[in-house]
Amino acid sequence: MNYYRRIKDLREDNDIKQSSIAKLLQTTQQQISKWETGVQMMGVDKYIKLAQFYNVSLDYLLGIIDTPRKLK
């Protein structure tokens, strides 16, 4: 799985709009769209915030593993 597809899937699985994630990450909806389509890469700090928000490990969020692990 592409790393950027995972962030979109998590958002959609939780019925969250791009605008809500944009607010959380202090960016724009357009930027979220670029990250979710792989046009641009997201910074590590944003991945950490998303991992905490969704309570999943970074290796899952980045598509390295396919089974989500909760944060401790």
PyMOL commands that set and color helices and strands:
alter all, ss='L'
color gray80, all
select helices_A, chain A and resi 3-13+18-24+29-37+44-54+58-61
alter helices_A, ss='H'
color red, helices_A
deselect
rebuild
show_as cartoon
